[in-house]
Amino acid sequence: MGKESVTALDLHRIGSQYFGEKLLVVEVWAEGVRFVWIDKGQPDDESAAFLHINLDMLSIEKIEGFLDALTGATGTYIP
């Protein structure tokens, strides 16, 4: 089984499934991925969470698991 790669588009689409209509920014750092979301119309109400992971170990399943735990939701990414 080959190593799955995760693209920037995958990261944003997965995040959008969890944060819906909120403005979403996804930052890729050497140490992991940071999700920043803002309720539309509430620019002073910014929230963020950082998934600390070696980027070589990043997978769709790990991103979904992190966001499931963060939001209490369950999502399944469909490309």
N, C-alpha and C positions, 0 to 999 in steps of 0.2 A: 504494500500500500504506500503510495507516494505522499510526500509532505504537502499538505494543503497550504496555499498562500492566501492571505487576507489582504484585499486592496483597500485603499482609502475610500472608495465608493462603497465597499462592503461595510466598513466601519460606520459610515454615515447612514446607510440604509438600515442597518441593525439598530443603531441608536434611535433613528426616527420611529421605528416600530414601538419603542418603549416610551418615547417622549412626545409622540404625536404632533400636535400643533405648536409645540414650543419651538422657539428658535434654538437650533442645535449647532454647536461647534465641536469638532473632534480634532484634538491635537495629538500628533504622534511624536513621542519623545524617545530618546535612546533607552530610557528606563521603563517605558510602557505607553499607555494611552490615556488621555484625559478627555472626559466628556464634560462639556459646559452647556447648560441649558437655561433659557430665560423665558418666562411667560411673556407672550406678546402683549405689548402695552405696559409692561412692568420692567423697564430697563434697569431699575435699581435692585431687582430681585433675582440676582444671578446665583445659580447653584452649580457645583462641580463635583466630580468624583474621579479619582485616579486609579486605574488598574495597573498596579506595579507588576510587570511581567517582562521577561526577556522576549524581545520581539521575535526571535526564532521559535519561541514556544507558543506564540499567539495563534489562536484558532477561533473559528466561529463559535464552537461549543463553549470555549472559555469566556468569550465576550458575552454570550447569552447567559451563562451561569452568573457572571459578575452582575450584569444588568438585572437578571431575575432577583438576585439577592438585594440589590440596591433599591429596586422599585416595588418588589413584592409581586411583580407580574411574571407571566410566563410567555415567552415569545419563541417563535420559530422563524428563522430567517429563510425566506424563499427568494433566491436570486432572480 
